């Protein structure tokens, strides 16, 4: 069942849970994510980041994502993650995406706001919802796990500025920086949940989005959800689970035995499904 980001955030708010948002790096990842959601009977967000274009083009994978969401037995939002240009956002909307994220977090405040307003106006014409970002988690998501906790470029979200930004832009969800980092964590993150609580308070209860979620402890996930996080982006450790499973499979083959790609992708899909299932259980406090 394909629904919008706002609709899926309303479900999360009503249930006081966070919906997992998992990137679609290919067909196997989408299958793993939807299978986990259907097994648990939970809503899910399947998303594609602009920086993943070299892996598989949006024009190729986008229609597949939308069609698979329409056929799913649970509510699914098909979302563009970290859209960096208005042209790319529009391309996703034209393919049927029901949510888009404009990422202007590295831009000056005024330019970020101006472009976010344009993104909101564009999305409304398609009946879609908009997520934006204020503050910075350091390096932009690269997809290769390169960003880590030692990144010193983080800027925590200012709750008062967030309120101004939310009112002026009309967004449906706000990605906040409160101590997380994209990619593999080099040491345990220290999260400031008060930032989340204050953003929720000043912004009239807007759904807060947690980026850089992979590697966070189950306890901290639950604290984030309690503070008001309603969408958790999770990809790096899911991707790593698939890669590790493939590595173990190939390493365990007898020296003279061939490795077949069909076996490799089935192995990765199973591992990713298991990893996503466990993550979703934590986000929904199951």
C-alpha positions in Angstrom: 0.0 0.0 0.0 1.7 3.2 -1.2 1.1 6.2 1.1 2.8 9.6 1.6 5.5 10.5 4.1 3.1 12.6 6.1 0.6 9.7 6.3 3.2 7.3 7.5 4.5 9.9 10.0 0.9 10.2 11.3 0.9 6.5 11.9 4.2 6.7 13.7 2.9 9.6 15.9 -0.3 7.7 16.7 1.6 4.6 17.8 4.5 6.5 19.4 7.1 4.6 17.3 9.7 5.4 14.7 9.3 4.1 11.2 12.5 2.6 9.7 13.7 4.2 6.5 15.9 1.9 4.5 17.8 2.7 1.3 17.2 0.8 -1.9 20.7 -0.1 -3.2 19.2 -2.6 -5.5 16.3 -5.1 -6.0 17.6 -7.5 -3.3 17.6 -4.7 -0.7 14.0 -3.7 -1.5 12.9 -7.3 -1.2 14.7 -7.7 2.1 13.1 -4.5 3.5 9.6 -5.2 2.4 9.8 -8.8 3.6 10.8 -7.7 7.0 8.0 -5.1 7.2 5.4 -7.6 6.1 6.6 -10.2 8.6 6.3 -7.7 11.4 3.2 -6.0 10.0 4.9 -2.6 10.3 4.8 0.5 8.1 8.1 1.1 6.3 9.9 3.8 4.2 12.0 2.6 1.2 14.2 5.4 0.0 16.8 6.1 -2.6 19.6 8.7 -2.1 20.8 10.9 -5.0 24.4 9.9 -4.2 23.4 6.2 -5.0 22.9 7.1 -8.7 26.2 5.5 -9.7 24.9 2.1 -8.2 21.7 2.1 -10.2 19.9 5.1 -11.8 16.8 6.5 -10.2 15.1 6.2 -13.5 15.6 2.5 -13.4 15.0 1.6 -9.8 12.4 4.3 -9.0 9.4 2.7 -10.9 10.3 -0.7 -9.4 10.2 0.8 -5.9 6.8 2.4 -6.5 5.3 -0.8 -8.0 6.5 -3.0 -5.2 5.1 -0.5 -2.6 1.7 -0.6 -4.3 1.6 -4.4 -4.0 2.8 -4.5 -0.4 0.5 -5.6 2.4 1.7 -2.9 4.7 1.8 0.9 4.4 4.9 2.0 2.4 6.3 5.4 1.6 8.7 5.7 -1.4 11.0 8.5 -0.5 13.9 10.4 -2.0 16.7 10.7 0.5 19.3 13.5 0.4 18.0 15.2 -2.7 20.6 17.8 -3.5 19.0 19.6 -6.5 15.4 20.6 -7.3 15.7 19.0 -10.7 16.4 15.6 -9.1 13.6 16.0 -6.6 11.2 16.7 -9.5 12.4 13.6 -11.3 11.6 11.5 -8.3 8.1 13.0 -8.0 7.4 12.4 -11.6 8.2 8.7 -11.0 5.6 8.5 -8.3 7.7 9.0 -5.1 5.4 10.0 -2.2 8.1 11.8 -0.2 11.2 13.8 -0.9 14.0 15.1 1.2 15.7 18.3 0.2 19.1 18.4 1.8 20.3 22.0 1.9 22.0 21.5 5.3 25.5 22.6 4.0 24.1 25.8 2.5 23.6 29.2 4.3 20.3 29.3 6.2 18.6 31.6 3.8 19.4 29.6 0.7 18.4 26.3 2.4 15.0 27.9 3.3 14.5 29.3 -0.1 15.1 26.0 -1.9 13.1 24.1 0.7 10.1 26.3 0.1 10.4 25.6 -3.6 10.6 21.8 -2.9 7.5 22.0 -0.8 5.5 23.9 -3.5 6.7 21.3 -6.1 5.8 18.3 -3.9 2.3 19.7 -3.2 1.5 19.6 -6.9 2.2 15.8 -6.8 0.4 15.2 -3.5 3.7 14.3 -1.9 5.3 15.2 1.4 8.7 16.9 2.2 11.5 16.3 4.7 14.2 18.9 5.1 17.4 19.2 7.2 18.6 21.8 9.6 22.0 21.5 11.3 24.6 19.1 10.0 25.8 15.6 10.8 29.2 16.3 9.3 29.9 14.6 6.0 27.0 14.1 3.6 25.9 10.5 3.2 28.3 8.8 0.8 27.1 5.3 0.8 30.5 3.9 1.5 30.6 4.1 5.2 33.4 6.7 5.2 32.0 9.2 7.6 32.6 8.5 11.3 32.4 9.9 14.8 35.7 11.7 14.6 34.1 14.1 12.0 34.3 17.6 13.6 32.0 19.4 11.2 28.7 18.7 13.0 26.4 21.5 13.7 23.6 20.7 16.2 20.1 21.9 15.3 19.0 25.1 17.0 15.4 24.5 18.2 14.4 28.2 17.9 15.8 28.4 14.3 14.0 25.1 13.6 10.7 26.6 14.6 11.2 29.5 12.3 12.4 27.2 9.4 9.4 24.9 9.9 6.8 27.6 9.9 8.3 29.4 6.9 8.8 26.3 4.7 5.7 24.2 5.5 7.7 20.9 5.7 6.2 17.7 7.0 9.3 16.3 8.8 12.6 17.7 10.0 15.9 15.9 10.0 17.8 17.1 13.1 21.4 16.9 14.1 21.7 15.7 17.7 24.9 13.7 17.8 24.6 11.1 15.0 26.9 10.7 12.0 26.5 9.1 8.7 28.5 5.9 8.1 30.4 3.6 10.4 30.9 4.8 13.9 34.5 4.9 15.1 33.5 5.2 18.7 30.3 5.3 20.7 28.1 8.3 19.8 27.0 10.7 22.5 23.4 11.8 21.6 21.7 15.0 23.0 18.0 13.9 23.2 17.1 17.3 24.7 17.7 18.8 21.2 14.9 16.5 19.9 12.6 17.3 22.7 13.1 21.1 22.2 12.7 20.9 18.4 9.4 19.0 18.9 8.2 21.6 21.4 9.1 24.7 19.4 7.9 23.2 16.1 4.5 22.2 17.3 5.3 18.4 17.4 6.8 18.1 14.0 8.1 14.5 13.3 11.8 14.5 13.9 14.0 12.4 11.6 17.2 10.7 12.8 19.9 10.4 10.2 23.1 8.4 10.8 21.2 5.8 12.8 23.3 2.8 12.0 25.5 1.7 14.9 23.4 3.4 17.6 22.6 1.2 20.6 19.1 -0.2 21.1 18.8 1.7 24.3 19.6 5.0 22.6 17.2 4.3 19.8 14.4 3.8 22.3 15.4 7.1 24.0 15.3 8.9 20.7 11.8 7.5 19.9 10.6 8.5 23.4 12.0 12.1 22.7 10.0 12.4 19.5 12.0 10.8 16.6 9.4 9.3 14.2 11.7 8.3 11.2 15.0 6.6 11.5 17.3 6.3 8.5 19.2 3.1 8.6 21.4 1.7 5.8 25.1 1.3 6.5 24.9 -1.7 8.9 22.2 -3.3 6.8 24.5 -3.0 3.8 27.4 -4.3 5.9 25.4 -7.3 7.0 24.8 -8.3 3.4 28.5 -7.8 2.5 29.7 -9.8 5.5 27.3 -12.7 4.6 28.7 -12.8 1.1 32.3 -12.7 2.4 31.6 -15.6 4.8 29.9 -17.6 2.0 32.7 -17.2 -0.4 35.4 -17.7 2.2 33.7 -21.0 3.2 33.7 -22.5 -0.3 36.1 -25.3 -1.1 39.0 -24.1 -3.2 37.9 -25.8 -6.3 34.2 -24.8 -5.9 32.9 -21.9 -8.1 30.9 -19.0 -6.7 27.6 -18.2 -8.4 26.1 -14.7 -8.4 22.6 -16.1 -7.8 23.8 -17.7 -4.6 25.6 -14.5 -3.6 22.6 -12.2 -3.9 20.3 -14.7 -2.1 22.8 -14.8 0.7 23.0 -11.1 1.0 19.2 -10.6 0.8 18.7 -13.1 3.7 21.3 -11.3 5.9 19.8 -7.9 5.1 16.3 -9.0 5.9 17.4 -10.4 9.3 19.3 -7.2 10.0 16.3 -4.9 9.0 13.9 -7.1 11.0 15.9 -6.6 14.2 16.2 -2.9 13.6 12.5 -2.5 13.0 11.7 -4.3 16.2 13.8 -1.8 18.2 12.3 1.2 16.4 8.7 -0.1 17.2 9.6 -1.2 20.7 8.6 -4.8 19.9 
